[in-house]
Amino acid sequence: MASMIKQAGVVYHLRVRVLLVRFSSLGDVALVSSPIELLRSAGHEPWLLTFRPFGELFLSDDRVRVIEVEREEPFPKILARVRGKCEAAFDLHGKLLSGAVVALSGARIRGRYKKRSLARRAAVWFKRAPRFVPVHELYCRPLKSRLGITGPCPRPVLFPPAQGPSVPEDLIVLAPGTRHPTRSWPWFPELAEMLGSMGMNLAWVGLEGEGPSDVPGLDMRGKTTIQELLYVISRARVLVSGDTGPMHLARSLGVPVVAIFGPTVPEFGFGPLPGEGVILEENLRCRPCSLHGEKPCPRGLECLAGIGPNEVAESLLKLLGKA
């Protein structure tokens, strides 16, 4: 059933094409799978505008039409790809570029998601975690309000390809990289040694150069496309990572995660939901220290160094027992 659209005091029952604009990054674009499902379940046709190669996340997903553009592409060319083609448009990025695309898209119904920037900044200033509101729910709110959609926000779900790189059974995936080095957990080599001694099969994912230089197991860093990365993670029994993109891929693929948080906190909206895994963090007065964990730490990153490999291995084994 199509949802109700409220405009100028009049309620319309329509099925419309809806443009969602989220240019980057990997994990954030993966979470757009939630509003995509929300729109589809309400009878609408979702379109997604994003940077290449993040559209690969949806190559196996027939719920959405994806339009990829290059980061360096001129604005008029980007706008021409979508202008006049959708009845509704929503800015799910909150940047100048995404806002301009939505404003000039020609869509008669427009909206944007609210980042809760003030609540997050207050958490950094006063060192008190804000109320947890998942980011995918923030994405859905303007759609529900402007399009009259009711019901809960769906959990993010991605669809991996049917085939991919050859990987062993009973796989544990380790994702040591993060956007900012200050969010990188330092004990991945020790954890890998422990897991290897237990006979576990390991695969390392991420960008080339992330994490330790020499690793035991299957080193796939910098060697996979996004589709191949989806496939590898989908074959895992557990994924271990920091506050980073592969964590959201695993969650969206139904793979349990051990999520290690340091400078940032799950309450910023990017933590796993109940039933999706385990969150490990240190209760320190200096946390959270920045919005994205980008600032240098004068205390030697105690928040991450204090979470030892034994603790992570124990959490991983508990997840394996549940699985």
Rosetta blueprint (number, residue, H / E / L):
1 M L
2 A L
3 S L
4 M E
5 I E
6 K E
7 Q E
8 A L
9 G L
10 V E
11 V E
12 Y E
13 H E
14 L L
15 R L
16 V L
17 R E
18 V E
19 L E
20 L E
21 V E
22 R L
23 F L
24 S L
25 S L
26 L H
27 G H
28 D H
29 V H
30 A H
31 L H
32 V L
33 S H
34 S H
35 P H
36 I H
37 E H
38 L H
39 L H
40 R H
41 S H
42 A L
43 G L
44 H L
45 E E
46 P E
47 W E
48 L E
49 L E
50 T E
51 F E
52 R L
53 P L
54 F H
55 G H
56 E H
57 L H
58 F H
59 L L
60 S L
61 D L
62 D L
63 R L
64 V L
65 R E
66 V E
67 I E
68 E E
69 V E
70 E L
71 R L
72 E L
73 E L
74 P L
75 F H
76 P H
77 K H
78 I H
79 L H
80 A H
81 R H
82 V H
83 R L
84 G L
85 K L
86 C L
87 E L
88 A E
89 A E
90 F E
91 D E
92 L L
93 H L
94 G L
95 K L
96 L H
97 L H
98 S H
99 G H
100 A H
101 V H
102 V H
103 A H
104 L L
105 S L
106 G L
107 A L
108 R L
109 I E
110 R E
111 G E
112 R E
113 Y L
114 K L
115 K L
116 R L
117 S H
118 L H
119 A H
120 R H
121 R H
122 A H
123 A H
124 V H
125 W H
126 F H
127 K L
128 R L
129 A L
130 P L
131 R L
132 F L
133 V L
134 P L
135 V H
136 H H
137 E H
138 L H
139 Y H
140 C H
141 R H
142 P H
143 L H
144 K H
145 S H
146 R H
147 L H
148 G L
149 I L
150 T L
151 G L
152 P L
153 C L
154 P L
155 R L
156 P L
157 V L
158 L L
159 F L
160 P L
161 P L
162 A L
163 Q L
164 G L
165 P L
166 S L
167 V L
168 P L
169 E L
170 D L
171 L E
172 I E
173 V E
174 L E
175 A E
176 P L
177 G L
178 T L
179 R L
180 H L
181 P H
182 T H
183 R H
184 S L
185 W L
186 P L
187 W L
188 F H
189 P H
190 E H
191 L H
192 A H
193 E H
194 M H
195 L H
196 G H
197 S H
198 M L
199 G L
200 M L
201 N E
202 L E
203 A E
204 W E
205 V L
206 G L
207 L L
208 E L
209 G L
210 E L
211 G L
212 P L
213 S L
214 D L
215 V L
216 P L
217 G L
218 L E
219 D E
220 M L
221 R L
222 G L
223 K L
224 T L
225 T L
226 I H
227 Q H
228 E H
229 L H
230 L H
231 Y H
232 V H
233 I H
234 S H
235 R L
236 A E
237 R E
238 V E
239 L E
240 V E
241 S E
242 G E
243 D L
244 T L
245 G H
246 P H
247 M H
248 H H
249 L H
250 A H
251 R H
252 S H
253 L L
254 G L
255 V L
256 P L
257 V E
258 V E
259 A E
260 I E
261 F L
262 G L
263 P L
264 T L
265 V L
266 P H
267 E H
268 F H
269 G L
270 F L
271 G L
272 P L
273 L L
274 P L
275 G L
276 E L
277 G E
278 V E
279 I E
280 L E
281 E L
282 E L
283 N L
284 L L
285 R L
286 C L
287 R L
288 P L
289 C L
290 S L
291 L L
292 H L
293 G L
294 E L
295 K L
296 P L
297 C L
298 P L
299 R L
300 G L
301 L L
302 E H
303 C H
304 L H
305 A H
306 G L
307 I L
308 G L
309 P H
310 N H
311 E H
312 V H
313 A H
314 E H
315 S H
316 L H
317 L H
318 K H
319 L H
320 L H
321 G H
322 K H
323 A L
